[in-house]
Amino acid sequence: MIDEMPEWEAQVHEYLRLAYEIGNSSLIHKYRRSILDYCLRGASDIISCQNTNINNNTQSMIQWCLRWTHDSMDKYWLAKDLLTVARDGKPPTHRQICDVRSDNGKRFWTVEHEHPLLIPKTGIMEEQWSFDQLLDWMYTYGYATIVTQQENKRLLKTTQSMEVAGQRYSDADMHVVFHPQHQRSDYDTKSDDDIAA
């Protein structure tokens, strides 16, 4: 079955297989949590981008993530316009826009999970989730969204409750859209430097 999956799904499956095994291993609790966290975040990164161009860091997620909030997209188009002016009318690439920082060196955007990964971590380690439960949860809720720093400050920081998690974005007046850069048919075949805005 894994052989029939797209590469990105096969990688997600392997990350989650490892997460499940680690979560049920005899490692000391703190070591299990640490490795489990890394595996869940790696799987989430790939699910969020639906390709394996992603590296497991914030900058790469900003560049490849499909889901952005409406406010983060507004800031994206503003950054594109400012960079175009600064480059004497030459439009920047998507990557150049995603690399923009404020005057104080802070990123315009960050990566946020509407449904915190604490939920599946707790599910595996404390609630005896099956592997199928983990797969289902991650593909349904395990994706990230690119948000502005201002939006991130408005959010309830974390929760283990699915009911509370499902309201976090609406309570913070955040609305998710898909970044148009990643809706092109040649999206998966382009390298980081080839993708232009």
N, C-alpha and C positions, 0 to 999 in steps of 0.2 A: 504494500500500500504506500509506504513512504517513497518508493521509487516512482510512483505515479504523481506525486505532489510537485508543485513548483519548488524550486530550490529554497525560496524563503520559508515556505511552510515546513519543509523538511527540517530546516534549521530550527524553527520554532519548536517543532515536535521533539527534536533532540535536546534542546535547552530544557523543555518541560519534563522530559523523561529523567534528565539528570536532577532537576529540582525535586521531582517526586522521590527519587531514590535517596537523595541527600536528606530530605525532610523526614524520611522514615529510617534513616541510618542510626547507628549507635554512637555517632559523634556527640561530643558534649554540646549542650543546647546552644551556647553562644557561637560555636563554630558552624553548627547546622544553619542557624539563622543568617549568618554572614554569607555563606555559600548560596543558600536558598535565595537570599535577596539578590545576589548577583545574577543568578540564573533567571529569576523572574523578570528582572529589569532587562536582561539581554533579550529574552523572548518578547517582552513588551515593545522594545525598540524595533524589532523586526516586524511585529504585527502592525505597529504604528506607521511603518514606512512601506510595508509590503514589498520589500526587496532587500538584497544583501549588500547594497552599497553602504548601508549604515555602519558607522563605527559607534562603539558604546560610549559616546560622550555628548555633552550638551550641544556643542557647535554642529556636530554631524546631525543630531536630531532636528535642530532648527532647519537645517538645509533639506532634509529628506522627509520629514513628517507630513502626512497627508492632512491631518486635522489642525486647523488654526481657529482661534476665535475671531469674530467679526472685528473687534478692536485691534487684534494683532495684525490682521490683514490691512486695516486702515494705516497702521504704522508702517507696514511693509511698503505700501504704495507711496507713502510720504518719503521713506528712506530712498526708494528708487528715484523719485523726482529730485531729491537733494543731491544724490550721487550723480545723476545725469548732469545737473548744473555744474557740480564740482569737476566733472570730467569733460567740460566744454561741449556738452550736448551728446556725448557718447553714452548710450544706455549701459548700465552695469549688468553683469551676469547675476543670475539668481544667487550664486554663492557669495558674490561680493555684497549683495544686499543683506544676506543672512549674517555676514561678518560685521556689519555696522555696530558701533558702540556709541554710547553717549559721551559727552565731554569728560565725564568722570571715569570713563573706561568700562562702565557697566553695560552688559548686553541689553538690547531693547526687549528681548524675549527670553522666556525660560520654558522648561518642559514640565507639564503638570498632568497628573492622572485624576480624572473625575472620580473614578472608583479606586481608592488607594490600594497599592499592592500589598499592604498589610492584611487585607481581607483574604487573598489566597494563601499568604504565608501562614496566617492563623488557621485557615482551613486545613492545610496539610499537616501542620505541626500539632494542632490541638483538637481539631474536629474530625480527624481521620477521613479526609476527602479521598475519594478514589482518583485514579489517574484521569478517568473520563470526566469527572467533575472539574478537575483542574483544567483540562483542555477546553471544556465548554465555557468555563468562566473567563479564561484568558482570551478566547476568540470573541466573546460577547462583550466583555468589559475591560480587558487588559490593555487597551490602547491609550496612548498619551495624546495630549493636545498642546500646541504652542500657544502660550498666553503672554500678555504684556506683564511687565513687572508690577504695574499698578493693579491689574486684575489679580495677580498672585497674592498681593497683600490683602485683598478683600475676601479671599477664600477661607472657609473653615479649614484648618490645616490638615487634619486627618480624622478618620473614623473607621471603626470596624463594622459599622452598620450599613448594610446595603440600602436601606431606606433613606438614611441621612445622606449617603454618598450620591444617591440619585437626585438629590435636591441641591447639591453644593454649587453647581454652575448656575442654575436658575436663581438661587438665593443671592448670588454675587452678580446677577444681571449679565451673565456671559452666554454667548450664543456661538455654537460651533459651525464652521463652514469648511469646505474642502479647498485646499490651496489649488488654484487653477494650474500652477506649474506642474503638478503631478497628475493631471488628467489627460496628458498627451499620450498618444499610442506608443511613442518611442521612449517613454519615461525610463523603463528598466534598462535600456541599452546604453544610455548616456553615462559618461564618467562625470565626476564632480566638476571638472573644469569645462566640460562641454555644455553643461546645462546653462542656458542663458534665459534671462527673464523675458 
